[in-house]
Amino acid sequence: MLSHCIILIILSITTYVMGQQYRPPRIQINRLSSEPVISKWNDQSDFLYNYNSAYMPLNEDIVLAVRVQNLLPTETNIYDVAPSKIAVSKSVNNDQLKYTYIREEDVIIDPADQPYQIAGAEDPRIVLYNNTYYLFYTAVSKTDTGDWLAHLALATCNAVNDPLKKQSWQYHGPLFPNHSWSKSGALLIHNQTHSYLFFNDSSIAIAVSKDLIHYELTGNLLFTTREDRFDSELVEAGPEPQRLSDGNYLFLYNSARQTTIPNPKPGWRLEYNLGWVILDGQNPLNILARSDEPIFSPDKDWEKCDNSSSTFWRTRGLTPLVVFVEGWKKIANDQFLIWYQGCDTTVGVAELKVAFGNCFILKMSVPVMAFSLTLYLLALG
């Protein structure tokens, strides 16, 4: 009887240790189109630049909130841009590759509406919760001395209203007005009592909220850049984290690294790629795993816009060597559609799949191995 009990203890310890060793899934992204799905050059918008698209849940339709931008009337080159706006585009017949033409009347967030966003409304991310849309975006302005200000701002829309109409949205202003720089907010509603906002673009900061309208800075960081990896220059929040079939969260993040690839934009020396972290399903502030390599990088002509390999898009891309994700939709267990932008100019769509292994890797510490072996020998004796 004693031997049986000791063997059960050994099995329990082994199971516990094995369970403690998290093995991250395999994550793969495949482009669904070799060409942009929204582009001025494909006659799909009144705006020259259409990028940084958030997904807006609306019945069975696919609706994107798209950052749109034209050149200034006094432009001298393709980089003389007017303030960004946020407009909506809807899928045609629920086709993920076809979207309605974008016009001025499709704008839902206009920089002219509020002084704190007079220089632009950028980078939308949207969450629908309890029949309310929460739209996080970057409100851009300037100081009297000409310094740029970026404030993470919030607008909401009750779902009984039409979120495709500008008048349906209520502005709540900057979330952190006393800070001169905040942007790119991804909201994780973990449960009824815990909601986390992951934001910013040099490191991922954390704020918490009790009502989803007001946010309090924690002073902590979720993660930062890494000098020896693909995210050495910048990490920036992607869309809201999504729950996986194992109960944990997948959080996509955008990143940048230095590059020597020649490109036409004066002074531009960065390449943007996509990374991921797995957040603990019990405590989302605990990171279980992080990508060693990017899972998505500029590859197509309209994602590179560089001097070395691009042809048509070399003179049309606002910011070369960029893929950037702000919106995704769950379409099956561990399977998502993602919308991304290329070169700050166009919108593309891809499919992301997550695959889990069938076993854990056992990595016991020396004390645990010694203790287990002692119990085993006692059981034999």
Buried (B, 14 or more C-beta within 10 A) or exposed (E): EEEEEBBEBBEEBBEEBBEEEEEBBEBEBEBEEEBBBBBBBEEBBBBBBBBBBBBBBBEEEBBBBBBBBBBEEEEEEBBEBBBBBBBBBBBBEEEBEBBBEBEEEBBBBBBEBBEBBBBBBBBBBBBBEEEBBBBBBBBBBEEEEEEEBBBBBBBBBEBEEEBBEBEBBBBBEBBBEEBEBBBBBBBBBBEEEBBBBBBBBEEBBBBBBEEBEEBEBBEEBBBEBBEEBBBBBBBBBBBBBBBBEBEBBBBBBBBBBEBEBEBBBEEBBBBBBBBBBBBBBEEBBEEBBBBEEBBBBBEBBBBBBBEEBBEEBBEBBBBBBBBBBBBBBBEEEBBBBBBBBBBBBBBBBBBBBBEEEEEBEEEBEEEBBEBBEEBBEBBEE
